[in-house]
Amino acid sequence: MRSLKDWKQIAYLLDGNPRQQLAHAAILATGITAVLAPFDPVLAGTVPLGIDLPESDLDILCAVYEPEHFQSTLAKSYGQLPGFTCHQKQIGGLPTTIARFDAAGFRFELFGHPRPVEEQNGYRHMVVEARLLSLAGPEASEAIRQLKREGLKTEPAFARYFDISGDPYLALLDLYHATDAALQRLVASSRH
């Protein structure tokens, strides 16, 4: 299975669109990769895929097995920034820390989940979405961005564009281990 790029190395953003380049600068300006290094951070979501909207935030996934340590690290490093919040909730039956703050022209949203990042749903969704976009071409990216402008969340927008039935979040997870040939068939059957 191809993942297209090393999502842990944000240098790929430098070759991206202007907003991706700004995201790279914001990540460097906040020092967030160094602060979060013990938690194996990975930028996920729409910005890495180049299908973000102006209001899209920078989603950073982290592997967090000691939530109190994670929360204290975030409060110490970013607690003084505008819009800082940090709370826990159950996601998938596991304690998950969600933190938000504004910095360097972006809204940051951090997810601390007690699983390796590569096993987290947000990461797997992004990998599948990147593979689909790679196979479908640039018209798919623009169409999905338009569906997002119309109010759809990312996974439902992918499901609508690629005619994927069922719960879009679960259906995309089901495609994570799909071969390129299987994804190519899906893309071909949903041609607009």
Disulfide bonds with the S-S distance in Angstrom:
none
